[in-house]
């Protein structure tokens, strides 16, 4: 069954388009004018809102697009539904009408086998540890020493910590794979990123990048997801300006037929810069995360991160090998963060079934202009005795108990992120 037959079969079996799909069509697609972008609009929607989306919902969007008179956009949804259900990647042949949109399975790659087995990896040029869906990323751990130690130590180099999603890119001349930190394969973030990667791989061969994917709003603010950036645009009065997907390159893991994970970090960073410059010349969707090497550069990095209210920095030994996971013995990669301390009111205690514990977590709020604004919960940092004291004080005075909390920042919605109890105020 090709995609044309697939779409026709789904149309015949389709029931009424759900209110849920209609609501998203009006509030997300039409408001952002994605329906006017054809197949690219479907891709943009799936990139921003489609993480973990099921086949049935994608089919619903395809049917809705057809019913509204937008067959080109419907094609994008049909292709994604076909790929989700069959595992085959379709290509478009023509767009005659909403019932005869001709789609067919894509040609098989000439560069890499498409069947994944132990002896037949997805990408023939790559070693087993760098195959799509099998790359275990090297992750930073909380720094055991003060920030000044890494600034003064010449063995550590620094990079800005980005507030996005870790994504490893495996680029070949025929296909690009996007892998999350949890080793799941995900959808391409944008057409511009995909095209630039394939064009570059056609020139220099297969390569693997390690970096961070984030999204910019119309004002340039950075967000973890396209949906968050789109919400900012809508609330700011710019619903038709689409979020910009940006891939920030940390380093390269495979280049010029070489596995760089067995080399020093300095070699991986240098290769990342070389490929990053090629990609940045093709699309503004790529950026190279600067590396601070000297003490002066590292001081400047830390000052800039703090002044811009960034999350923190990542420090890595420039001569270390790339070993997946977290190393809490040698500390080849660590992170330092700027913590936020706040005095907050207790507004509730969550229930627990654990014997001897009066509560599970503390609900807190910040007083702003005479009103209490919920800030989330705090579930760690207190001893058993402190818990008993907190519960006693709160029961005696439900609206008058304040605690000092340390947080690693705030979420997009203004809630505490990784908050910890410090003391009673």
C-alpha positions in Angstrom: 0.0 0.0 0.0 1.4 3.4 -1.0 0.4 6.6 0.7 -2.3 7.4 -1.9 -4.1 4.1 -1.1 -3.5 4.6 2.6 -5.1 8.1 2.6 -8.1 6.8 0.6 -8.7 3.9 2.9 -8.6 6.2 6.0 -11.0 8.6 4.3 -13.5 5.8 3.8 -13.2 4.6 7.4 -13.2 8.1 8.9 -15.8 9.3 11.3 -16.8 12.8 12.2 -13.8 15.2 12.8 -13.6 15.6 16.6 -14.2 18.9 18.4 -10.7 18.6 19.7 -9.2 18.7 16.2 -11.5 21.6 15.2 -10.4 23.6 18.2 -6.7 23.1 17.5 -7.4 24.0 13.8 -9.0 27.3 14.8 -6.8 28.3 17.7 -3.4 27.1 16.5 -3.4 26.5 12.7 -5.7 29.3 11.5 -4.6 31.8 14.1 -1.0 31.3 13.0 -2.0 31.1 9.3 -0.2 27.7 9.0 -3.0 26.5 6.7 -1.7 29.0 4.1 1.8 27.5 4.0 0.8 24.2 2.4 2.8 21.1 3.4 5.3 23.3 5.2 2.5 24.4 7.5 1.8 20.9 8.5 5.4 20.3 9.2 5.6 23.5 11.3 2.6 22.4 13.3 4.0 18.9 13.9 7.3 20.4 14.9 5.8 22.8 17.4 3.0 20.6 18.8 3.5 17.1 17.5 5.9 15.5 20.0 4.4 12.1 20.8 1.4 12.7 18.6 -0.5 9.6 17.6 -1.5 8.5 14.1 -5.2 8.9 14.7 -4.8 12.6 15.6 -2.6 13.2 12.6 -5.2 11.6 10.4 -7.8 13.9 12.0 -5.8 17.0 11.0 -5.4 15.7 7.4 -9.2 15.2 7.2 -9.8 18.6 8.7 -7.5 20.3 6.3 -9.2 18.6 3.4 -12.6 19.6 4.7 -11.5 23.2 5.0 -10.2 23.2 1.4 -6.4 23.0 2.0 -5.2 19.8 0.2 -1.6 20.9 0.2 -1.5 21.1 4.0 -3.5 17.8 4.2 -0.7 16.2 2.2 1.8 17.0 4.9 -0.4 15.4 7.6 -1.1 12.3 5.4 2.6 11.8 4.8 3.3 11.9 8.5 0.4 9.5 9.4 1.6 7.1 6.7 5.1 7.2 8.1 4.0 6.7 11.7 1.8 3.7 10.8 3.9 1.9 8.2 7.5 3.1 9.0 8.0 4.0 5.4 8.8 7.6 4.3 6.6 8.8 1.5 7.2 11.3 -1.2 4.8 13.6 -3.0 4.2 13.1 -6.8 1.4 15.6 -7.4 -1.4 17.4 -5.7 -4.4 17.0 -8.0 -7.1 17.2 -5.4 -7.9 16.2 -1.9 -9.1 12.7 -2.9 -6.3 11.9 -5.4 -3.2 13.4 -3.9 -0.6 11.1 -5.2 2.0 10.0 -2.8 4.4 7.1 -2.9 7.0 5.5 -0.7 10.4 7.2 -0.9 13.3 5.5 -2.7 15.7 3.6 -0.6 18.9 5.4 0.4 21.9 4.6 -1.6 24.2 5.6 1.2 22.9 3.4 4.0 20.7 0.3 4.6 17.2 0.9 5.9 16.9 -2.3 7.9 18.3 -2.2 11.4 20.0 -5.4 12.6 23.1 -6.1 14.6 25.1 -6.7 11.5 23.4 -4.2 9.3 23.2 -0.8 11.0 21.1 2.1 9.8 24.1 4.1 8.6 26.8 2.0 7.1 29.6 4.6 7.6 29.0 4.8 11.4 30.3 2.5 14.2 27.7 0.8 16.4 28.0 3.4 19.2 27.1 6.3 16.8 24.0 4.7 15.1 20.8 6.6 15.3 18.8 5.8 18.4 21.9 4.2 20.1 24.0 7.3 21.0 24.4 7.7 24.7 25.2 11.4 25.2 27.9 12.6 27.6 26.0 14.5 30.3 27.2 17.1 32.8 26.8 16.6 36.6 26.5 19.2 39.3 29.9 20.7 39.9 31.5 19.5 43.2 33.6 22.7 43.4 32.9 26.5 43.2 32.7 28.2 39.8 36.0 29.9 40.4 37.8 26.6 40.4 36.8 25.9 36.8 37.5 29.4 35.7 41.1 29.2 37.1 41.8 25.6 36.1 43.3 25.6 32.5 42.2 22.0 32.0 38.6 23.0 31.9 37.0 24.8 29.0 33.6 26.5 29.3 30.4 26.8 27.2 27.1 28.5 27.9 24.4 26.2 29.2 21.4 26.5 26.8 17.8 26.2 27.9 16.6 23.8 25.1 16.5 20.1 24.3 19.6 18.1 23.8 19.6 16.7 20.2 22.2 14.6 18.4 22.0 15.0 14.6 23.2 12.2 12.3 23.4 13.7 8.8 23.9 11.7 5.6 23.4 12.9 2.0 20.1 11.0 1.8 18.6 11.3 5.3 18.9 13.1 8.6 18.2 11.5 12.0 17.4 13.5 15.1 18.0 11.7 18.4 17.0 13.0 21.8 19.1 12.5 25.0 16.9 9.6 25.9 17.9 7.9 22.5 14.4 8.4 21.0 14.3 9.5 17.3 12.3 12.6 16.8 10.8 14.6 13.9 12.8 17.2 11.9 12.5 20.6 13.6 12.3 22.6 10.3 12.7 22.4 6.5 15.6 24.9 6.6 17.6 22.8 9.1 16.9 19.6 7.2 17.9 21.0 3.8 21.1 22.6 5.1 22.2 19.3 6.8 21.6 17.2 3.7 23.4 19.7 1.4 26.4 19.8 3.7 26.5 16.0 4.1 26.4 15.7 0.3 29.6 17.8 0.2 31.6 16.5 3.1 30.1 13.1 3.9 28.2 11.7 6.9 28.7 13.6 10.2 27.3 13.5 13.7 26.7 16.6 15.8 25.9 17.1 19.5 24.0 20.2 20.4 20.9 21.9 21.7 17.6 22.6 19.9 15.6 25.7 21.0 13.1 28.1 19.6 13.1 31.8 19.2 10.0 34.0 19.4 9.5 37.2 17.3 11.4 39.2 20.0 14.3 36.8 20.1 13.5 35.3 23.4 14.6 31.6 23.7 12.2 28.8 24.5 12.4 25.0 25.0 9.6 24.2 22.5 8.1 25.7 19.5 4.7 25.7 21.2 6.1 28.0 24.0 7.6 30.4 21.5 4.3 30.4 19.4 2.4 31.2 22.6 4.6 34.2 23.2 4.1 35.4 19.7 0.3 35.0 20.0 0.1 36.8 23.3 2.3 39.6 22.0 0.0 40.2 19.0 2.1 38.5 16.4 0.3 35.2 15.8 1.3 34.8 12.2 5.1 35.1 12.9 6.3 31.6 13.2 8.9 30.5 15.9 12.4 30.0 14.6 14.0 26.6 15.3 17.7 27.1 16.2 20.3 24.3 16.5 23.2 25.3 18.7 26.3 23.1 18.1 28.4 22.0 21.0 30.7 19.6 19.2 31.0 16.9 16.5 31.2 13.2 17.2 31.9 11.9 13.7 33.6 13.6 10.8 35.7 12.6 7.7 35.1 9.0 8.4 36.5 9.3 11.9 34.9 8.4 15.2 35.8 11.5 17.3 34.5 10.1 20.6 37.9 8.4 21.1 39.8 11.6 20.7 40.1 14.6 23.0 37.2 17.1 23.6 39.3 19.8 21.9 39.2 17.8 18.6 35.4 17.4 18.8 34.9 21.1 19.5 37.2 22.1 16.5 35.3 19.7 14.2 32.0 21.2 15.4 33.2 24.7 14.6 34.3 23.6 11.1 30.9 22.0 10.2 29.0 24.7 12.1 30.5 27.4 9.9 29.4 25.5 6.7 25.9 25.1 8.1 25.6 28.7 9.3 26.6 30.0 5.8 23.5 28.1 4.5 20.9 28.9 7.1 20.6 31.2 10.2 19.0 28.2 11.9 22.5 27.1 13.0 24.8 28.6 15.6 28.1 27.6 17.1 28.2 27.7 20.9 31.4 29.6 21.7 34.0 27.8 23.8 35.9 29.8 26.5 39.4 28.5 26.9 41.4 31.2 28.8 40.8 32.4 32.3 39.7 35.8 30.9 37.3 34.2 28.5 35.8 32.0 31.2 35.3 35.0 33.5 33.6 36.8 30.7 31.4 33.8 30.0 30.3 33.5 33.7 29.6 37.3 34.0 27.6 37.3 30.8 25.5 34.3 31.8 24.7 35.8 35.1 23.9 39.3 33.7 21.5 37.8 31.1 19.8 35.6 33.8 20.9 32.5 32.1 20.9 29.1 33.7 24.6 28.6 34.1 27.7 27.1 32.4 29.1 23.7 31.4 32.7 23.0 32.1 34.5 20.1 30.3 38.1 18.8 30.4 39.5 19.6 27.0 41.5 16.4 26.9 38.8 13.9 27.9 37.2 11.2 25.7 33.5 11.2 25.0 31.9 8.7 27.4 28.1 8.4 27.5 26.2 9.1 30.7 27.3 10.9 33.9 30.8 10.5 35.5 30.7 11.4 39.2 34.2 10.1 39.8 36.5 12.0 37.4 34.0 14.8 36.7 35.1 15.4 33.0 31.9 17.4 32.4 30.2 19.5 35.1 27.6 22.3 35.3 27.5 25.4 37.4 24.1 27.2 37.9 22.9 30.5 39.2 20.4 29.8 42.0 17.6 32.0 43.0 16.7 32.4 46.7 13.2 33.6 47.7 11.2 34.1 50.8 7.8 32.5 50.1 4.5 32.0 51.9 3.3 28.4 52.6 -0.2 28.1 51.1 -0.7 24.4 51.5 0.8 21.0 52.3 0.3 18.0 50.0 -0.8 14.7 51.5 1.4 11.7 51.9 0.9 8.0 52.7 4.4 7.6 54.3 4.2 6.9 58.0 5.8 9.5 60.2 5.7 12.3 57.5 3.1 15.0 58.0 3.2 16.0 54.3 4.8 15.2 51.0 5.6 18.7 49.7 5.0 22.4 50.5 2.9 24.5 48.2 4.3 28.1 48.1 3.4 31.5 46.8 5.0 34.8 46.4 3.4 38.1 47.5 3.2 40.5 44.6 1.3 43.7 44.9 -0.6 42.4 47.9 -1.7 39.2 46.2 -0.3 35.7 46.6 0.9 34.2 43.3 1.4 30.4 43.3 5.0 29.4 42.6 4.7 25.6 42.7 5.9 23.2 45.3 9.0 22.4 47.4 9.6 18.7 48.2 13.2 18.5 49.4 15.7 20.0 51.7 13.9 19.6 55.1 14.6 17.0 57.8 12.0 15.1 59.7 12.1 17.5 62.6 11.8 20.5 60.3 8.7 18.9 58.6 7.0 18.5 62.0 7.8 22.1 62.8 6.5 23.4 59.5 3.3 21.4 59.8 2.7 22.7 63.4 3.3 26.3 62.4 1.2 26.1 59.3 -1.7 24.5 61.2 -1.6 27.3 63.8 -1.3 30.1 61.2 -2.2 28.9 57.7 -1.4 32.2 55.9 1.4 33.5 58.0 4.3 31.1 57.6 7.2 32.0 55.3 10.2 29.8 54.3 13.4 30.5 52.4 13.7 28.5 49.2 16.6 28.0 46.8 15.7 27.4 43.2 17.7 26.8 40.0 15.5 29.3 38.3 11.9 29.6 37.1 10.0 27.7 34.4 8.3 29.3 31.4 5.2 29.6 33.5 7.0 31.3 36.4 7.1 28.3 38.7 10.0 27.2 40.8 12.5 24.9 39.0 14.3 22.3 41.2 13.4 24.1 44.4 14.9 23.2 47.8 13.9 24.2 51.3 16.5 26.2 53.2 15.0 27.5 56.4 12.0 29.0 58.1 12.0 32.8 57.9 
